[in-house]
Amino acid sequence: MQSTQTSEGMEFFEAWFQGKAYQKHRHDMYAICLTTTGVLAVDYRGNTEISLPGQVVVLHPDEVHDGYAGAEMGFGYRQIYVEPALIFEAMQTICPYSCSLPFVRMPVVRNQKLSAAIISAFEDIHEPLMIDSLVVQLAEGLMEADPGCKHVPLPRHLDMAALKRACEYLDAQKTRVVHSSELEVVTGLSRYDLARQFRLVCGTSPYRYLLMRRLDLARRRLSAGQSLVEVAIETGFADQAHFSRMFKATFGMTPARYCALKNDGFTYLFR
């Protein structure tokens, strides 16, 4: 099983292997991998590293490594390749001082921020606002995993006026995908600074905030009797399958099930 998706400056790869998966090679991006099943083994910087389900492997750019099954059962994993320039740019909004790219000296770690970022990356559609938040999460996780990166307190300054403009803009754009550059113009903040401040104030990312507004609109349209296809198109989803998948992940039931319950007189309470 293998699947690959790409986005600007990033690549998302999911696979399952038995035996030798990769010969020795190197790449110019961070490779951040969450082991999902079995045992993953990597020869890296003179050592053999073993990763079990739930552990994260962080391979630094331009470091020679391979990859193979550490047990007969094989291994499954989800991996994100991300350009160092994206991590560095996001770090500039996190660090109040100049700092170098993180180097994770213990390549196999249990890091909640990195594992959560990978899990969410493979559950969500790769829309621009989601990618911005993902880069910030990865940067924070890498800095946390590098003992050379000192703990940096959260910035005290929050641009509340800019965040209010962001919310108002997203509230008004419930029928389509919003791009990062639009919010940069609306708020005057960089995409990564916005993603970080937005989460501090709103408890979620701009991407998730907009997704909820779109799904709330979708529920109203479904309650009014519109078809799934019509609702999917009107709320900016790629197709009915994409819409159904995101609806179920958010509300715990498919749109079809929601409509059936509504027709039976069931009232589903949402925040």
C-alpha positions as CSV (number, residue, x, y, z in Angstrom):
1,M,0.0,0.0,0.0
2,Q,1.4,3.3,-1.0
3,S,-0.1,6.8,-1.5
4,T,1.5,10.1,-2.1
5,Q,0.1,13.7,-2.0
6,T,2.0,16.9,-2.6
7,S,1.4,20.5,-1.6
8,E,3.7,23.5,-2.0
9,G,6.9,22.7,-0.2
10,M,5.5,19.5,1.3
11,E,4.9,15.9,0.5
12,F,2.6,13.4,2.3
13,F,3.4,9.7,2.0
14,E,1.6,6.7,3.5
15,A,2.9,3.1,3.0
16,W,3.3,-0.4,4.3
17,F,6.3,-2.5,3.6
18,Q,7.9,-5.8,4.4
19,G,11.6,-6.5,4.2
20,K,13.9,-3.8,2.7
21,A,12.0,-0.7,1.8
22,Y,14.7,1.8,0.9
23,Q,18.4,1.7,0.0
24,K,20.7,4.3,1.5
25,H,19.8,7.8,0.2
26,R,19.4,11.4,1.3
27,H,17.0,14.2,0.5
28,D,17.0,18.0,1.1
29,M,13.9,18.1,3.2
30,Y,12.9,17.1,6.7
31,A,11.4,13.7,6.8
32,I,9.0,13.3,9.8
33,C,7.5,9.9,10.1
34,L,4.9,8.4,12.4
35,T,5.1,4.6,12.7
36,T,1.5,3.2,12.6
37,T,2.0,-0.6,12.6
38,G,4.8,-3.1,13.0
39,V,8.5,-2.3,13.5
40,L,10.4,0.3,11.4
41,A,14.2,0.2,11.4
42,V,16.5,2.9,10.0
43,D,20.2,3.1,9.7
44,Y,21.1,6.7,10.5
45,R,24.2,8.5,11.6
46,G,26.0,5.3,12.4
47,N,23.3,3.7,14.5
48,T,20.3,1.4,13.9
49,E,17.2,3.1,15.1
50,I,14.0,1.2,15.9
51,S,10.5,2.8,15.8
52,L,7.4,1.2,17.2
53,P,3.7,2.3,16.7
54,G,3.1,5.8,18.1
55,Q,6.8,6.8,17.8
56,V,8.0,9.5,15.5
57,V,11.2,9.3,13.4
58,V,12.8,12.7,12.5
59,L,15.4,12.7,9.7
60,H,17.3,15.9,9.2
61,P,17.9,17.2,5.6
62,D,21.0,15.8,3.8
63,E,21.6,12.9,6.2
64,V,22.1,9.5,4.7
65,H,19.6,6.8,5.8
66,D,17.7,3.8,4.6
67,G,14.5,2.1,5.8
68,Y,13.5,-1.5,6.4
69,A,11.2,-3.8,8.4
70,G,12.6,-4.6,11.9
71,A,10.3,-7.6,12.2
72,E,8.7,-10.2,9.9
73,M,5.3,-8.4,10.2
74,G,6.6,-5.4,8.3
75,F,5.8,-1.9,9.1
76,G,3.3,0.9,8.2
77,Y,3.9,4.6,8.5
78,R,2.8,8.1,7.6
79,Q,5.4,10.5,6.6
80,I,5.6,14.2,5.9
81,Y,8.5,15.8,3.9
82,V,8.7,19.5,4.5
83,E,11.1,22.0,3.1
84,P,13.5,23.5,5.7
85,A,12.7,27.0,4.5
86,L,9.0,26.6,5.6
87,I,10.2,25.5,9.1
88,F,12.6,28.4,9.3
89,E,10.0,30.9,8.3
90,A,7.5,29.6,10.9
91,M,10.2,29.7,13.5
92,Q,10.7,33.4,13.0
93,T,7.2,33.9,14.4
94,I,7.9,31.6,17.4
95,C,11.4,32.8,18.4
96,P,12.0,36.4,19.5
97,Y,15.6,35.9,18.6
98,S,17.5,34.4,15.7
99,C,17.8,30.6,15.9
100,S,19.0,27.9,13.6
101,L,17.0,25.0,12.2
102,P,16.2,22.3,14.8
103,F,18.3,19.2,14.8
104,V,16.8,16.2,16.6
105,R,19.7,14.3,18.0
106,M,17.5,11.4,19.2
107,P,15.8,10.5,15.8
108,V,13.2,8.3,17.4
109,V,11.0,10.1,19.8
110,R,7.6,10.2,21.4
111,N,6.5,13.8,20.7
112,Q,2.9,14.6,21.0
113,K,3.0,17.7,18.9
114,L,4.7,16.0,16.0
115,S,2.5,12.8,16.1
116,A,-0.7,14.9,16.4
117,A,0.4,17.1,13.5
118,I,1.0,14.0,11.3
119,I,-2.3,12.4,12.3
120,S,-4.3,15.6,11.5
121,A,-2.4,16.0,8.2
122,F,-3.7,12.7,6.9
123,E,-7.2,13.3,8.2
124,D,-7.7,16.7,6.6
125,I,-7.8,17.9,3.1
126,H,-4.7,19.9,2.3
127,E,-6.2,23.3,1.9
128,P,-3.9,26.4,2.2
129,L,-5.0,27.4,5.7
130,M,-4.5,23.9,7.0
131,I,-1.0,23.8,5.6
132,D,-0.1,27.0,7.4
133,S,-1.2,25.6,10.8
134,L,0.6,22.3,10.0
135,V,3.9,24.0,9.4
136,V,3.6,25.9,12.7
137,Q,2.8,22.6,14.5
138,L,5.8,20.9,12.9
139,A,8.1,23.8,13.8
140,E,7.0,23.8,17.4
141,G,7.4,20.0,17.6
142,L,10.9,20.0,16.1
143,M,12.0,22.8,18.5
144,E,10.6,20.9,21.4
145,A,12.5,17.7,20.3
146,D,15.8,19.6,19.9
147,P,17.4,20.2,23.3
148,G,19.4,23.0,21.7
149,C,16.3,25.0,21.2
150,K,15.5,26.7,24.5
151,H,11.9,26.9,25.7
152,V,10.4,30.1,24.3
153,P,7.4,31.6,26.1
154,L,4.4,32.4,24.1
155,P,4.4,36.0,22.7
156,R,2.5,38.4,24.9
157,H,1.4,40.6,22.1
158,L,-1.7,39.5,20.3
159,D,-3.2,41.6,17.5
160,M,-6.8,41.4,18.6
161,A,-8.0,43.8,15.8
162,A,-6.4,41.7,13.2
163,L,-7.8,38.4,14.6
164,K,-11.3,40.0,14.7
165,R,-10.9,40.9,11.0
166,A,-9.8,37.3,10.2
167,C,-12.9,35.9,12.0
168,E,-15.2,38.3,10.2
169,Y,-13.7,37.5,6.8
170,L,-13.9,33.7,7.4
171,D,-17.5,34.1,8.6
172,A,-18.4,35.7,5.3
173,Q,-16.6,33.1,3.1
174,K,-18.6,29.9,4.0
175,T,-18.9,28.7,0.4
176,R,-15.3,28.3,-0.7
177,V,-11.7,27.6,0.2
178,V,-9.8,30.6,1.5
179,H,-6.2,31.1,0.6
180,S,-3.4,32.2,3.0
181,S,-2.6,35.3,0.9
182,E,-6.2,36.6,1.4
183,L,-5.9,36.5,5.2
184,E,-2.5,38.1,5.0
185,V,-4.0,41.1,3.2
186,V,-7.0,41.2,5.6
187,T,-5.0,41.0,8.8
188,G,-1.6,42.4,7.9
189,L,0.0,39.4,9.6
190,S,2.1,36.7,8.1
191,R,0.4,33.4,7.6
192,Y,2.4,31.7,10.3
193,D,2.0,34.5,12.8
194,L,-1.7,34.5,12.1
195,A,-2.0,30.7,12.5
196,R,-0.2,30.9,15.9
197,Q,-2.1,33.9,17.3
198,F,-5.5,32.6,16.0
199,R,-5.0,29.3,17.9
200,L,-4.1,31.2,21.1
201,V,-7.3,33.3,21.0
202,C,-9.8,31.0,19.2
203,G,-8.6,27.6,20.3
204,T,-8.4,26.3,16.8
205,S,-6.7,27.1,13.5
206,P,-8.1,29.4,10.8
207,Y,-8.6,26.3,8.6
208,R,-10.6,24.4,11.2
209,Y,-12.6,27.6,12.0
210,L,-13.6,28.1,8.4
211,L,-14.3,24.3,8.0
212,M,-16.8,24.5,10.8
213,R,-18.5,27.6,9.3
214,R,-18.8,25.7,6.0
215,L,-20.2,22.6,7.7
216,D,-22.7,24.6,9.8
217,L,-24.0,26.1,6.5
218,A,-24.1,22.6,5.1
219,R,-26.3,21.4,7.9
220,R,-28.7,24.2,7.4
221,R,-28.9,23.4,3.7
222,L,-29.5,19.7,4.3
223,S,-32.2,20.6,6.8
224,A,-33.9,22.7,4.1
225,G,-34.0,19.6,1.9
226,Q,-31.2,20.2,-0.6
227,S,-29.4,17.2,-2.0
228,L,-26.0,16.1,-0.9
229,V,-24.5,16.9,-4.3
230,E,-25.9,20.4,-4.2
231,V,-24.8,21.1,-0.6
232,A,-21.3,19.8,-1.3
233,I,-20.9,22.2,-4.3
234,E,-22.5,25.2,-2.5
235,T,-20.2,24.8,0.5
236,G,-17.0,24.5,-1.5
237,F,-16.1,20.9,-1.2
238,A,-14.3,19.0,-4.0
239,D,-17.1,16.5,-4.4
240,Q,-19.8,14.6,-2.4
241,A,-17.3,12.0,-1.1
242,H,-15.0,14.8,0.3
243,F,-18.0,16.5,1.9
244,S,-19.4,13.3,3.4
245,R,-16.0,12.4,4.9
246,M,-15.4,15.8,6.5
247,F,-19.0,15.9,7.8
248,K,-18.7,12.5,9.5
249,A,-15.3,13.4,11.0
250,T,-16.8,16.5,12.5
251,F,-20.3,15.4,13.6
252,G,-19.9,11.6,14.0
253,M,-22.4,10.6,11.4
254,T,-22.7,10.8,7.6
255,P,-24.8,13.5,6.0
256,A,-27.2,10.8,4.8
257,R,-27.6,9.6,8.4
258,Y,-28.1,13.1,9.6
259,C,-30.9,13.7,7.0
260,A,-32.6,10.5,7.9
261,L,-32.6,11.4,11.6
262,K,-33.9,14.8,10.8
263,N,-36.7,13.3,8.7
264,D,-37.6,11.1,11.7
265,G,-38.0,14.1,13.9
266,F,-34.6,13.8,15.6
267,T,-33.0,17.0,16.8
268,Y,-29.2,16.9,16.8
269,L,-27.6,19.5,19.0
270,F,-24.5,21.2,17.9
271,R,-22.5,24.0,19.5
